[in-house]
Amino acid sequence: MRSQRSASAALTAAAAAIALLAASPLAPCRAQEKPADKGATVQAAPPANKDWPCKQILVEQISLPAVWSGPPIDSAQWREDSAIAGLVAEIAARKTAIEAAEKTIEGFAAAAGPDKNARLTALFAGAFETLNRERSEVIEGLMRFSRKQKALASKIRAENATIQNAPGASRPEQPEPADNPAVEKLQWDIRLFDEGRQSLTYACEAPTLIEQRLFALARSIQNAMD
């Protein structure tokens, strides 16, 4: 038979989880006011997006002029060229090391012929569109995760209040029943919340990593132009 100490430990954990929520980057974040230290300059999102969970300042889209000073890409029909479309998929993929992507770009440029600059421009247009879209999808996923974490935190608060207000909760000398589903559910939800908070630390790096990849690809493509 477990003692009231088990319930007390659960309540302490609940309080800690709620405190973590208050301290964690699940609060609204201001839009970017100046370029990031690494990678490309990005366009600022509207301020104080309440669903943005990361410490990094929220930005919605990578700015084209920040990563590209080559020819205009508006008319680049990269999807119509199967060779270019295949290369876009290859160099944009996270599983492709950036060094390997740069070598692929060099080989493509060497074999591009008299239309090299136009084909390289189309290659960049594809990479820009693909990585910008991927980054936006990651940001949307992070916001969905933030909403789920907030809902879970509210659930933890409610479960904590129910246990604290239950008959006998204020009498620590009274032993707790051998099985208390409410306490077990609270402990499980606290675990889920904490695991989610820890995974968020790594997930929040993804938009920046995508931005840095695009910056490196743009530099390599421009260096290969005449």
Secondary structure, DSSP 8 states (H G I E B T S, - for coil): ---HHHHHHHHHHHHHHHHHHHHSS-S-B-B--S--SSS--EEE--S-BTT---SS-BEEEE-HHHH--SS--TT--GGG-HHHHHHHHHHH-TTS-HHHHHHHHHHHHHTSGGGHHHHHHHHHHHHHHHHHHHHHHHHHHHHHHHHHHHHHHHHHHHHHHHHHTSTTTT-TTS---S--HHHHHHHHHHHHHHHHHHHHHHHTTHHHHHHHHHHHHHHHHHHT--
